[in-house]
Amino acid sequence: MEASPIRKAVESLETELQKAKALVASPRYASSPNKRIEEITENLGRSIGLVLFASHDVSMNGKEKLEALRREMMSAAPFSAASSDSKSDFLDDVVTEEYDDIIEEIIEEEKNFSCSSVEDVVLYLKCGNDEQLKVALFGLNTLISDGTTSGEWIDTEGVIPILFSRLSSTNSVNRLSIIKNLRSIVAQNDEIKGKMAEVDYLSALVKSLARDEDERREAVGLLSTLSDVSAVRRRIGRIQGCIVMLVAIFNGEDQTASDDAGKLLAALSSNTQNALHMAEAGYFKPLIKYLTEGSDMSKILMATAISRMELRDETRASIGEDGAIPPLVKMFKEGKLEAKLSSLSALQNLSTLKENTKRLINSGIVPSLLQLLFSVTSVLMTLREPASAILARIAKSDDMLVNHDIALQMFSLLNLSSPVIQIHLLEALNSIISHPRASKVRRKMKENGSIQLLLPFLTESNPEIRIGAFSFIYTLSKELSDELMDQLGETHVLTIVNTLSSSTSDNEKAIAAGILCNIPVTDKKATDILKKANLLPVLVSIMSSKQANSTNSTTPLLSELIENIAGVLIRFTITTNVKLQLYAGENRVIPVLVKILSDGPIIAKCRAATSLAQLSKNCLNLRKSKKSTWLCVHPSKEAFCEVHNGYCFVKTTFCLVKSGAVSPLIKILEGDQREADEAVLEALSTLLQDEIWENGCGFLEKVAGIEAIIKVMEFGSVKTREKAVWILERVFRVEDYRVKYGAMAQVVLIDLAQNGEAQLKPTVAKLLAQLELLQFQSDYF
C-alpha cells in the first residue's frame, strides 16, 4: 500500500535532516559554512512547507507556527540563489523533482477538500461540513495573512455573518479557528468592529467564555478588542452570565485571558448597572470607584447595593481592603438624609468583620454616631437603629477603650431609646466592660450606680434586652464582693431565682446563676433568702436534667451554666453550718457534685471538689460509731466505712468514700488540667484527719491515689504543693509506703528542697528525713 501524502512529506523532511547532519559532519562544510547553512535552511524550509501543505489535522496554532518557521527558513533563498553556480556536488545530488511529485500527489488527493479559489473558501465557509469548514478556515486565514482580502470583500461576501453562524454549530476545533480568524479580520480592519456588535454575535462569543481554555482565551480577547465600540459595551453587559464569567476569568490562572477580562470589565464598568453586576459576582473595584468619584446618586446606588448583599467574611474583608469604608463614612458625615441612610446600612453590613471595625474607628465615625443617637430631630430618627448596630460592632474592638466616657454616654441613652436601639446599646456596653483592660470603665460604671439603673430591665418582656441587662450586672458583680447584695436587694435577688427556675434559655440561666455565685458565701442574709426561695431544689433539678441528657461534648454555654451552679452550691455546703449541709444532703446535692467531678468542665470540678471538701470535714463527727449501743436498728454491713471506722451515709454524713467521690477526685489529679488540683487535695486530705489518717492512707494506696499526688507535687502551684507535701508526710509515716513510693517521691522532694518555695522547705525536709535522705537536725527545719 502506497504511503499517504503526509507520510511522504514527513519522509522528505527526514531525508533533508539526514542530509543536513551529513553535511555538517563533512569536511566541505568547514570550507564555506555560510553557504552551506543557506542551502540546508532552504531545503528544510521547503520540506516543512510540504508537511504543512499535506496536514489538515494539525491545529491552527500548530500550522501558524509551522508557517512562520517555513517563511523564516525560506528567506535564506536569495542568499543561496546568489551562490547557486558554486553549489557543491553533494547538494546537486538532491532530486528537486521529488518535491513536485509530492505536491502533485497531495493536490490530487486533497481535491475534495482544497479550496482552489476564493469562491471555494466562501462556499465551504457557508455550506461545507466540519472537515470542509476546517480547510476553508485555513484558506481564509491564508488570505488574511497574505493581505489579499479587504473590508469590502468581507462585507460583500458576508464573511462576518457566516462565521458567527458557524460559530454556534460547529465543533471546538473550528470554533477556535473561527474566533482567531475574526480577531485577524479586526486586527487588519478596525471598521469591521461595528459589524460584530449584533447581540446574536456577542451572545455567541459569550458562550465561548464557558468553553475550553484556548477558546475562552481567544473569545475574551476578541470581546476586549470589540469593547471600543459603544454599542458592544452597552449590549454585552446585558447578556446573561457574561459579567459573572468575565469575573471568573479575571480571577483565573490564565494571565493572558485575565488581562483581557480585566480590560473588558474596566470598559463595561462605565455603566453603573454593570458595576453592580460585577459587585454581585465578587468584583468590587468599579463599585468602590463610584463611591469615591461618582455622582451623589451613583454613590447612593452603590451604598444601597452593599447594604443588601449577603456577604461572606472574605468578601467583607476584600471590600474593606479595597477602600470602601472611608467614602461611606464621608457620605454619612456630609451627605443628605438618603445618603446617610444608605451609607450607614452599608457600613452596618461591613462592620460584622473585626478588621472593618478597626477601619471604622480609624475613620473617626464614633463621635458622629453618638451625636446622631443623642439627636432628637425627627428626620434623623430612622438613622439611629443602624447607628446603634454599628456602635455595637465597633465596641468589640480594644480601641474603644481609649475613651472611657464613651460607655457612660451610651449608658445614658438606654432609657431614651427604642427596644431595638436598647438591644444594640446593651450589646456595646457588655463588649466594653467585659474587656480585661476595662477596669477603669467598670469602676466608673459602679460609681455611677449603673446596676440600680439596670435592675428594672431584669423583668423586661423582651428577652434580648433582659439578657443584655443580666450580662451587664453579671460582669460588674464579679468585682463588687460585699456590696453586691446591697446593690441587688431582696426583691431583685428573688427575680434572679425566678429566672433560673422559669427561663428556657441556658444563656439566661447561666448568667443568673453567675450573679448569685458572685454573692459572698459569708453573707448569711443572702443564704437565708436563697434558701427560702427554694433555690437549691431548682439548681439540683437543672443539673440533674443536664447531666441526664449530657453527651461527651459540652458546649461553652453549658459549661458556664454548670460552673456557675457549682459555684452557688458552695454556699449550701459551708463547713460551719451543719444544718445547711444536711439540707443540701436531703436535696441530693452530693450525687450532683460527684457527677460534676466525672464529666464537668475543670472550673466546675474545682468548685464541686471544694463543696465535697467542706462536707467531708464534718463526716468524722457525723458518722455512726461501730461501738454505739444505743442504735435501735444497726446499719447494714455495706454502710460501714473502712476509713471513718463507722457507719457512713451519703445524705447524712457526707462520706467521700460512700459517695464514690474518691476515684473521680484522683482522676482529676491524673489528668492534664491543673486548675482543680488544690481543691481536690483539700478534699482528699479530709480522709487523713488525726483520728483516721492510717485508714485514709490505706484507702488512698488501695485506689492508686499516692502516685497521682506525687505527680501533682511536681507540676502544681505553691498551695497545691503545700497540700500534697502535707498528705505525703502522713503517708510516709507508714514504712511500707516509704519503701514502695519513696524512690518515686525523692527526686521531686530533693528538687523542692533545693529550688522550692521557702514555706515548703521545713515539711519537705521532714519528708526527706522520713525517707532517710536527710538528718532530722538539718538546717531545713
Salt bridges, closest charged atoms under 4 A:
GLU16 OE2 - LYS19 NZ 4.00
GLU39 OE1 - ARG36 NH1 3.68
GLU42 OE2 - ARG46 NH2 3.21
ASP57 OD1 - LYS134 NZ 3.44
GLU67 OE2 - ARG70 NH2 2.67
GLU67 OE2 - ARG71 NE 2.79
GLU105 OE1 - LYS8 NZ 2.57
GLU108 OE1 - LYS111 NZ 3.27
GLU110 OE1 - HIS56 NE2 2.68
ASP146 OD1 - ARG71 NH2 3.26
ASP155 OD1 - LYS195 NZ 3.88
ASP190 OD1 - LYS193 NZ 2.85
GLU213 OE2 - ARG217 NH2 3.37
ASP214 OD1 - ARG217 NH1 3.06
GLU215 OE2 - ARG175 NE 2.91
GLU215 OE2 - ARG211 NH1 3.46
GLU218 OE1 - ARG183 NH1 3.00
ASP228 OD2 - LYS193 NZ 2.85
ASP254 OD2 - ARG217 NE 2.93
GLU280 OE1 - HIS277 ND1 3.54
ASP313 OD1 - ARG316 NH1 3.24
GLU314 OE1 - ARG312 NE 3.77
ASP398 OD1 - HIS435 NE2 2.71
ASP405 OD1 - LYS444 NZ 3.55
GLU427 OE2 - LYS396 NZ 3.72
GLU447 OE2 - ARG443 NE 3.68
GLU479 OE2 - ARG442 NE 2.79
GLU479 OE1 - LYS446 NZ 3.47
ASP506 OD2 - LYS546 NZ 2.96
GLU508 OE2 - ARG466 NE 2.49
ASP599 OD2 - LYS595 NZ 3.10
GLU642 OE2 - LYS702 NZ 3.25
ASP677 OD2 - ARG674 NE 2.38
GLU682 OE2 - LYS617 NZ 3.07
GLU682 OE1 - LYS723 NZ 3.06
ASP690 OD1 - ARG730 NH2 2.82
GLU691 OE1 - ARG623 NH2 3.82
GLU701 OE2 - LYS740 NZ 2.56
GLU729 OE1 - ARG733 NH2 3.19
GLU729 OE2 - LYS766 NZ 3.74
GLU757 OE1 - ARG721 NH1 3.80
